[in-house]
């Protein structure tokens, strides 16, 4: 197995795939919101199992998704 390929043997890089990053971010934000809402029904069980940080994780996921929207739109 070779880890280095000579420049003369290299194949050209493929073209970038066109994607809709905004849609992917909206879907991710929606998934975090749904997870947060579902976990709200289980707050007592989460507290008993010392897993209350799961709600915080969902909130941080939403915030990071919103920040990603600003990054993608300004890019």
N, C-alpha and C positions, 0 to 999 in steps of 0.2 A: 504494500500500500504506500503510495506516495503522498506526502503532505504538501508538496510544492509542485506547481505546474509552470512550465516555461511560458513566457508571454506568447511565443509562436504557437503553442498548443492550446491556449485558452480559447474558450468559446465566448462569444459576445454576451454581455449581460442582458437579461430579458427586460422588456419594457415594463415599467411599473403598472400595477393593476389599478384601474380606476375604481375607487370606492366612494361611498357616501358616509364620511366620517361623522357628520352631524346626526344622521339617522342612528348610527351605532351608539353614539353618546346618549341620545334620547332614550333608546331602548335600555341602556345600562342604568340611566337615572330612574327610569320607570321600574326596573327590576329592584333597585335599592329601595324605592318608595314602597313597593308592594311588600318586600321583605320586612320593612319597618312596621307597616300596618299589621301584618300577620303576627309579628312578634309582640305587638302591643297587647294582643289577646292573651299572651302567655307571660306577662310581666311577673306574676307571682311565682310561676314555675322557674323562670329564669333567675329570679332573686334567690330562690331556694337552692338552685344548682350553682349559684355564684357565676352566672353567665350573663349578667346585666350589661356587660360590655358589648354584647351583640347589638343592642340598640344603638350604641355609640358608633359602632362600625358601620351600620346602615346610614347614620347621619353623615359620617365622614365620607362615605361613598357618594352620597348625593352632592355634598359640597365639592368634592373633587370632580364630579361630572360637570357641575356648573362651571368650574374653573376651566375644564377641558373645552367646553363650548366657547368660552371667550378666546382660548388659545387657537382653536380651529378657525373661528370666524376672522381673527386678525391675521391669520397665516396666509 
